């Protein structure tokens, strides 16, 4: 029986809904969001924290 090689898709640990940006830009946006104390931006704050947490792992 022949060996069939397939490429496996390796799942990304970066959430797909996090926008692509540099770490510096992400940190600046997070600082602005936290400084504004706007409760409507909590989802954005969570996404930015997740975006920064990935490189730390």
PyMOL Python script that loads the backbone (N, CA, C, O; Angstrom):
from pymol import cmd

cmd.read_pdbstr("""\
ATOM      1  N   UNK A   1       0.848  -1.171   0.000  1.00  0.00           N
ATOM      2  CA  UNK A   1       0.000   0.000   0.000  1.00  0.00           C
ATOM      3  C   UNK A   1       0.898   1.239   0.000  1.00  0.00           C
ATOM      4  O   UNK A   1       1.799   1.352   0.830  1.00  0.00           O
ATOM      5  N   UNK A   2       0.654   2.166  -0.926  1.00  0.00           N
ATOM      6  CA  UNK A   2       1.514   3.355  -0.997  1.00  0.00           C
ATOM      7  C   UNK A   2       1.250   4.314   0.167  1.00  0.00           C
ATOM      8  O   UNK A   2       0.144   4.392   0.700  1.00  0.00           O
ATOM      9  N   UNK A   3       2.292   5.028   0.533  1.00  0.00           N
ATOM     10  CA  UNK A   3       2.179   6.035   1.589  1.00  0.00           C
ATOM     11  C   UNK A   3       1.719   7.343   0.950  1.00  0.00           C
ATOM     12  O   UNK A   3       2.343   7.844   0.015  1.00  0.00           O
ATOM     13  N   UNK A   4       0.650   7.872   1.452  1.00  0.00           N
ATOM     14  CA  UNK A   4       0.113   9.130   0.932  1.00  0.00           C
ATOM     15  C   UNK A   4       0.408  10.222   1.950  1.00  0.00           C
ATOM     16  O   UNK A   4      -0.004  10.146   3.108  1.00  0.00           O
ATOM     17  N   UNK A   5       1.127  11.233   1.494  1.00  0.00           N
ATOM     18  CA  UNK A   5       1.450  12.341   2.381  1.00  0.00           C
ATOM     19  C   UNK A   5       0.469  13.481   2.130  1.00  0.00           C
ATOM     20  O   UNK A   5       0.209  13.871   0.992  1.00  0.00           O
ATOM     21  N   UNK A   6      -0.056  13.991   3.211  1.00  0.00           N
ATOM     22  CA  UNK A   6      -0.954  15.134   3.117  1.00  0.00           C
ATOM     23  C   UNK A   6      -0.419  16.236   4.010  1.00  0.00           C
ATOM     24  O   UNK A   6       0.253  15.981   5.010  1.00  0.00           O
ATOM     25  N   UNK A   7      -0.728  17.454   3.634  1.00  0.00           N
ATOM     26  CA  UNK A   7      -0.331  18.574   4.474  1.00  0.00           C
ATOM     27  C   UNK A   7      -1.420  18.819   5.494  1.00  0.00           C
ATOM     28  O   UNK A   7      -2.598  18.942   5.158  1.00  0.00           O
ATOM     29  N   UNK A   8      -1.009  18.887   6.729  1.00  0.00           N
ATOM     30  CA  UNK A   8      -1.970  19.155   7.797  1.00  0.00           C
ATOM     31  C   UNK A   8      -2.015  20.651   8.045  1.00  0.00           C
ATOM     32  O   UNK A   8      -0.986  21.323   8.101  1.00  0.00           O
ATOM     33  N   UNK A   9      -3.197  21.142   8.189  1.00  0.00           N
ATOM     34  CA  UNK A   9      -3.359  22.551   8.532  1.00  0.00           C
ATOM     35  C   UNK A   9      -3.121  22.703  10.024  1.00  0.00           C
ATOM     36  O   UNK A   9      -3.813  22.090  10.837  1.00  0.00           O
ATOM     37  N   UNK A  10      -2.162  23.504  10.372  1.00  0.00           N
ATOM     38  CA  UNK A  10      -1.861  23.746  11.776  1.00  0.00           C
ATOM     39  C   UNK A  10      -2.680  24.950  12.216  1.00  0.00           C
ATOM     40  O   UNK A  10      -2.540  26.038  11.658  1.00  0.00           O
ATOM     41  N   UNK A  11      -3.530  24.759  13.212  1.00  0.00           N
ATOM     42  CA  UNK A  11      -4.367  25.885  13.629  1.00  0.00           C
ATOM     43  C   UNK A  11      -3.532  27.006  14.231  1.00  0.00           C
ATOM     44  O   UNK A  11      -2.543  26.761  14.923  1.00  0.00           O
ATOM     45  N   UNK A  12      -3.939  28.219  13.963  1.00  0.00           N
ATOM     46  CA  UNK A  12      -3.247  29.382  14.506  1.00  0.00           C
ATOM     47  C   UNK A  12      -3.734  29.644  15.921  1.00  0.00           C
ATOM     48  O   UNK A  12      -4.910  29.447  16.229  1.00  0.00           O
ATOM     49  N   UNK A  13      -2.828  30.089  16.780  1.00  0.00           N
ATOM     50  CA  UNK A  13      -3.250  30.470  18.126  1.00  0.00           C
ATOM     51  C   UNK A  13      -3.684  31.927  18.160  1.00  0.00           C
ATOM     52  O   UNK A  13      -4.166  32.411  19.185  1.00  0.00           O
ATOM     53  N   UNK A  14      -3.515  32.630  17.038  1.00  0.00           N
ATOM     54  CA  UNK A  14      -3.969  34.015  16.939  1.00  0.00           C
ATOM     55  C   UNK A  14      -5.431  34.003  16.530  1.00  0.00           C
ATOM     56  O   UNK A  14      -5.771  33.457  15.481  1.00  0.00           O
ATOM     57  N   UNK A  15      -6.301  34.595  17.338  1.00  0.00           N
ATOM     58  CA  UNK A  15      -7.711  34.636  16.958  1.00  0.00           C
ATOM     59  C   UNK A  15      -7.885  35.304  15.602  1.00  0.00           C
ATOM     60  O   UNK A  15      -7.212  36.291  15.304  1.00  0.00           O
ATOM     61  N   UNK A  16      -8.780  34.772  14.779  1.00  0.00           N
ATOM     62  CA  UNK A  16      -8.952  35.292  13.429  1.00  0.00           C
ATOM     63  C   UNK A  16      -9.613  36.664  13.401  1.00  0.00           C
ATOM     64  O   UNK A  16      -9.519  37.371  12.397  1.00  0.00           O
ATOM     65  N   UNK A  17     -10.279  37.052  14.484  1.00  0.00           N
ATOM     66  CA  UNK A  17     -10.947  38.347  14.492  1.00  0.00           C
ATOM     67  C   UNK A  17     -10.071  39.475  15.009  1.00  0.00           C
ATOM     68  O   UNK A  17     -10.535  40.608  15.141  1.00  0.00           O
ATOM     69  N   UNK A  18      -8.812  39.182  15.303  1.00  0.00           N
ATOM     70  CA  UNK A  18      -7.891  40.207  15.764  1.00  0.00           C
ATOM     71  C   UNK A  18      -7.219  40.830  14.547  1.00  0.00           C
ATOM     72  O   UNK A  18      -6.614  40.123  13.741  1.00  0.00           O
ATOM     73  N   UNK A  19      -7.323  42.143  14.413  1.00  0.00           N
ATOM     74  CA  UNK A  19      -6.729  42.785  13.234  1.00  0.00           C
ATOM     75  C   UNK A  19      -5.207  42.676  13.223  1.00  0.00           C
ATOM     76  O   UNK A  19      -4.566  42.667  14.274  1.00  0.00           O
ATOM     77  N   UNK A  20      -4.636  42.592  12.018  1.00  0.00           N
ATOM     78  CA  UNK A  20      -3.187  42.525  11.873  1.00  0.00           C
ATOM     79  C   UNK A  20      -2.603  43.904  12.138  1.00  0.00           C
ATOM     80  O   UNK A  20      -2.982  44.878  11.487  1.00  0.00           O
ATOM     81  N   UNK A  21      -1.684  43.990  13.089  1.00  0.00           N
ATOM     82  CA  UNK A  21      -1.017  45.246  13.421  1.00  0.00           C
ATOM     83  C   UNK A  21       0.263  44.928  14.171  1.00  0.00           C
ATOM     84  O   UNK A  21       0.445  43.813  14.661  1.00  0.00           O
ATOM     85  N   UNK A  22       1.140  45.901  14.256  1.00  0.00           N
ATOM     86  CA  UNK A  22       2.393  45.693  14.974  1.00  0.00           C
ATOM     87  C   UNK A  22       2.108  45.675  16.481  1.00  0.00           C
ATOM     88  O   UNK A  22       1.066  46.143  16.939  1.00  0.00           O
ATOM     89  N   UNK A  23       3.056  45.127  17.229  1.00  0.00           N
ATOM     90  CA  UNK A  23       2.907  45.105  18.685  1.00  0.00           C
ATOM     91  C   UNK A  23       2.823  46.522  19.240  1.00  0.00           C
ATOM     92  O   UNK A  23       2.038  46.789  20.150  1.00  0.00           O
ATOM     93  N   UNK A  24       3.637  47.439  18.689  1.00  0.00           N
ATOM     94  CA  UNK A  24       3.625  48.824  19.165  1.00  0.00           C
ATOM     95  C   UNK A  24       2.278  49.492  18.919  1.00  0.00           C
ATOM     96  O   UNK A  24       1.757  50.184  19.794  1.00  0.00           O
ATOM     97  N   UNK A  25       1.711  49.288  17.728  1.00  0.00           N
ATOM     98  CA  UNK A  25       0.408  49.864  17.413  1.00  0.00           C
ATOM     99  C   UNK A  25      -0.670  49.265  18.320  1.00  0.00           C
ATOM    100  O   UNK A  25      -1.547  49.978  18.808  1.00  0.00           O
ATOM    101  N   UNK A  26      -0.598  47.972  18.534  1.00  0.00           N
ATOM    102  CA  UNK A  26      -1.571  47.299  19.392  1.00  0.00           C
ATOM    103  C   UNK A  26      -1.495  47.842  20.815  1.00  0.00           C
ATOM    104  O   UNK A  26      -2.525  48.102  21.437  1.00  0.00           O
ATOM    105  N   UNK A  27      -0.296  48.011  21.326  1.00  0.00           N
ATOM    106  CA  UNK A  27      -0.111  48.528  22.680  1.00  0.00           C
ATOM    107  C   UNK A  27      -0.619  49.963  22.791  1.00  0.00           C
ATOM    108  O   UNK A  27      -1.229  50.328  23.797  1.00  0.00           O
ATOM    109  N   UNK A  28      -0.374  50.777  21.768  1.00  0.00           N
ATOM    110  CA  UNK A  28      -0.850  52.163  21.780  1.00  0.00           C
ATOM    111  C   UNK A  28      -2.381  52.208  21.774  1.00  0.00           C
ATOM    112  O   UNK A  28      -2.983  52.999  22.500  1.00  0.00           O
ATOM    113  N   UNK A  29      -3.007  51.362  20.958  1.00  0.00           N
ATOM    114  CA  UNK A  29      -4.474  51.323  20.916  1.00  0.00           C
ATOM    115  C   UNK A  29      -5.049  50.847  22.242  1.00  0.00           C
ATOM    116  O   UNK A  29      -6.071  51.358  22.701  1.00  0.00           O
ATOM    117  N   UNK A  30      -4.386  49.860  22.859  1.00  0.00           N
ATOM    118  CA  UNK A  30      -4.836  49.369  24.153  1.00  0.00           C
ATOM    119  C   UNK A  30      -4.728  50.465  25.209  1.00  0.00           C
ATOM    120  O   UNK A  30      -5.640  50.637  26.018  1.00  0.00           O
ATOM    121  N   UNK A  31      -3.627  51.201  25.207  1.00  0.00           N
ATOM    122  CA  UNK A  31      -3.446  52.283  26.170  1.00  0.00           C
ATOM    123  C   UNK A  31      -4.525  53.353  26.003  1.00  0.00           C
ATOM    124  O   UNK A  31      -5.054  53.854  26.995  1.00  0.00           O
ATOM    125  N   UNK A  32      -4.855  53.707  24.761  1.00  0.00           N
ATOM    126  CA  UNK A  32      -5.913  54.701  24.514  1.00  0.00           C
ATOM    127  C   UNK A  32      -7.267  54.186  24.987  1.00  0.00           C
ATOM    128  O   UNK A  32      -8.034  54.924  25.605  1.00  0.00           O
ATOM    129  N   UNK A  33      -7.558  52.930  24.700  1.00  0.00           N
ATOM    130  CA  UNK A  33      -8.851  52.355  25.090  1.00  0.00           C
ATOM    131  C   UNK A  33      -8.999  52.301  26.599  1.00  0.00           C
ATOM    132  O   UNK A  33     -10.078  52.574  27.125  1.00  0.00           O
ATOM    133  N   UNK A  34      -7.934  51.953  27.299  1.00  0.00           N
ATOM    134  CA  UNK A  34      -7.993  51.873  28.761  1.00  0.00           C
ATOM    135  C   UNK A  34      -8.092  53.274  29.358  1.00  0.00           C
ATOM    136  O   UNK A  34      -8.825  53.490  30.324  1.00  0.00           O
ATOM    137  N   UNK A  35      -7.364  54.214  28.792  1.00  0.00           N
ATOM    138  CA  UNK A  35      -7.376  55.594  29.295  1.00  0.00           C
ATOM    139  C   UNK A  35      -8.761  56.232  29.174  1.00  0.00           C
ATOM    140  O   UNK A  35      -9.165  57.011  30.037  1.00  0.00           O
ATOM    141  N   UNK A  36      -9.483  55.903  28.108  1.00  0.00           N
ATOM    142  CA  UNK A  36     -10.795  56.502  27.863  1.00  0.00           C
ATOM    143  C   UNK A  36     -11.881  55.987  28.804  1.00  0.00           C
ATOM    144  O   UNK A  36     -12.925  56.626  28.926  1.00  0.00           O
ATOM    145  N   UNK A  37     -11.673  54.872  29.463  1.00  0.00           N
ATOM    146  CA  UNK A  37     -12.662  54.277  30.381  1.00  0.00           C
ATOM    147  C   UNK A  37     -14.033  54.129  29.726  1.00  0.00           C
ATOM    148  O   UNK A  37     -15.057  54.389  30.357  1.00  0.00           O
ATOM    149  N   UNK A  38     -14.050  53.717  28.477  1.00  0.00           N
ATOM    150  CA  UNK A  38     -15.302  53.569  27.731  1.00  0.00           C
ATOM    151  C   UNK A  38     -15.748  52.111  27.796  1.00  0.00           C
ATOM    152  O   UNK A  38     -15.097  51.232  27.230  1.00  0.00           O
ATOM    153  N   UNK A  39     -16.850  51.858  28.483  1.00  0.00           N
ATOM    154  CA  UNK A  39     -17.337  50.484  28.660  1.00  0.00           C
ATOM    155  C   UNK A  39     -17.743  49.848  27.337  1.00  0.00           C
ATOM    156  O   UNK A  39     -17.767  48.622  27.227  1.00  0.00           O
ATOM    157  N   UNK A  40     -18.061  50.651  26.340  1.00  0.00           N
ATOM    158  CA  UNK A  40     -18.444  50.104  25.041  1.00  0.00           C
ATOM    159  C   UNK A  40     -17.253  49.561  24.265  1.00  0.00           C
ATOM    160  O   UNK A  40     -17.436  48.893  23.247  1.00  0.00           O
ATOM    161  N   UNK A  41     -16.045  49.832  24.722  1.00  0.00           N
ATOM    162  CA  UNK A  41     -14.843  49.353  24.036  1.00  0.00           C
ATOM    163  C   UNK A  41     -14.246  48.111  24.696  1.00  0.00           C
ATOM    164  O   UNK A  41     -13.119  47.728  24.381  1.00  0.00           O
ATOM    165  N   UNK A  42     -14.984  47.481  25.603  1.00  0.00           N
ATOM    166  CA  UNK A  42     -14.451  46.320  26.318  1.00  0.00           C
ATOM    167  C   UNK A  42     -14.087  45.180  25.374  1.00  0.00           C
ATOM    168  O   UNK A  42     -13.088  44.493  25.588  1.00  0.00           O
ATOM    169  N   UNK A  43     -14.884  44.976  24.338  1.00  0.00           N
ATOM    170  CA  UNK A  43     -14.588  43.913  23.365  1.00  0.00           C
ATOM    171  C   UNK A  43     -13.259  44.200  22.656  1.00  0.00           C
ATOM    172  O   UNK A  43     -12.445  43.300  22.451  1.00  0.00           O
ATOM    173  N   UNK A  44     -13.060  45.461  22.290  1.00  0.00           N
ATOM    174  CA  UNK A  44     -11.797  45.842  21.640  1.00  0.00           C
ATOM    175  C   UNK A  44     -10.619  45.643  22.590  1.00  0.00           C
ATOM    176  O   UNK A  44      -9.566  45.149  22.187  1.00  0.00           O
ATOM    177  N   UNK A  45     -10.801  46.032  23.851  1.00  0.00           N
ATOM    178  CA  UNK A  45      -9.741  45.857  24.853  1.00  0.00           C
ATOM    179  C   UNK A  45      -9.391  44.374  24.991  1.00  0.00           C
ATOM    180  O   UNK A  45      -8.215  44.015  25.041  1.00  0.00           O
ATOM    181  N   UNK A  46     -10.400  43.525  25.050  1.00  0.00           N
ATOM    182  CA  UNK A  46     -10.158  42.082  25.167  1.00  0.00           C
ATOM    183  C   UNK A  46      -9.411  41.551  23.944  1.00  0.00           C
ATOM    184  O   UNK A  46      -8.505  40.729  24.084  1.00  0.00           O
ATOM    185  N   UNK A  47      -9.779  42.010  22.750  1.00  0.00           N
ATOM    186  CA  UNK A  47      -9.096  41.561  21.531  1.00  0.00           C
ATOM    187  C   UNK A  47      -7.647  42.036  21.503  1.00  0.00           C
ATOM    188  O   UNK A  47      -6.757  41.292  21.090  1.00  0.00           O
ATOM    189  N   UNK A  48      -7.409  43.256  21.934  1.00  0.00           N
ATOM    190  CA  UNK A  48      -6.045  43.779  21.945  1.00  0.00           C
ATOM    191  C   UNK A  48      -5.175  43.031  22.960  1.00  0.00           C
ATOM    192  O   UNK A  48      -4.008  42.743  22.696  1.00  0.00           O
ATOM    193  N   UNK A  49      -5.751  42.723  24.113  1.00  0.00           N
ATOM    194  CA  UNK A  49      -5.011  41.945  25.116  1.00  0.00           C
ATOM    195  C   UNK A  49      -4.688  40.561  24.561  1.00  0.00           C
ATOM    196  O   UNK A  49      -3.577  40.061  24.734  1.00  0.00           O
ATOM    197  N   UNK A  50      -5.662  39.947  23.896  1.00  0.00           N
ATOM    198  CA  UNK A  50      -5.415  38.630  23.298  1.00  0.00           C
ATOM    199  C   UNK A  50      -4.336  38.714  22.231  1.00  0.00           C
ATOM    200  O   UNK A  50      -3.506  37.813  22.117  1.00  0.00           O
ATOM    201  N   UNK A  51      -4.339  39.769  21.461  1.00  0.00           N
ATOM    202  CA  UNK A  51      -3.341  39.958  20.403  1.00  0.00           C
ATOM    203  C   UNK A  51      -1.942  40.076  21.004  1.00  0.00           C
ATOM    204  O   UNK A  51      -0.980  39.551  20.443  1.00  0.00           O
ATOM    205  N   UNK A  52      -1.826  40.757  22.134  1.00  0.00           N
ATOM    206  CA  UNK A  52      -0.522  40.914  22.787  1.00  0.00           C
ATOM    207  C   UNK A  52      -0.107  39.650  23.542  1.00  0.00           C
ATOM    208  O   UNK A  52       1.085  39.372  23.673  1.00  0.00           O
ATOM    209  N   UNK A  53      -1.073  38.892  24.035  1.00  0.00           N
ATOM    210  CA  UNK A  53      -0.760  37.693  24.817  1.00  0.00           C
ATOM    211  C   UNK A  53      -0.162  36.592  23.954  1.00  0.00           C
ATOM    212  O   UNK A  53       0.627  35.790  24.454  1.00  0.00           O
ATOM    213  N   UNK A  54      -0.509  36.531  22.690  1.00  0.00           N
ATOM    214  CA  UNK A  54      -0.027  35.468  21.820  1.00  0.00           C
ATOM    215  C   UNK A  54       1.499  35.472  21.699  1.00  0.00           C
ATOM    216  O   UNK A  54       2.105  34.413  21.860  1.00  0.00           O
ATOM    217  N   UNK A  55       2.157  36.611  21.423  1.00  0.00           N
ATOM    218  CA  UNK A  55       3.617  36.583  21.319  1.00  0.00           C
ATOM    219  C   UNK A  55       4.303  36.239  22.634  1.00  0.00           C
ATOM    220  O   UNK A  55       5.427  35.737  22.627  1.00  0.00           O
ATOM    221  N   UNK A  56       3.649  36.499  23.760  1.00  0.00           N
ATOM    222  CA  UNK A  56       4.251  36.230  25.060  1.00  0.00           C
ATOM    223  C   UNK A  56       4.354  34.750  25.321  1.00  0.00           C
ATOM    224  O   UNK A  56       5.305  34.296  25.958  1.00  0.00           O
ATOM    225  N   UNK A  57       3.368  33.969  24.829  1.00  0.00           N
ATOM    226  CA  UNK A  57       3.357  32.526  25.054  1.00  0.00           C
ATOM    227  C   UNK A  57       4.530  31.938  24.411  1.00  0.00           C
ATOM    228  O   UNK A  57       4.725  30.724  24.473  1.00  0.00           O
TER     229      UNK A  57
END
""", "prot")
cmd.dss("prot")
cmd.show_as("cartoon", "prot")
cmd.util.cbc("prot")
cmd.orient("prot")
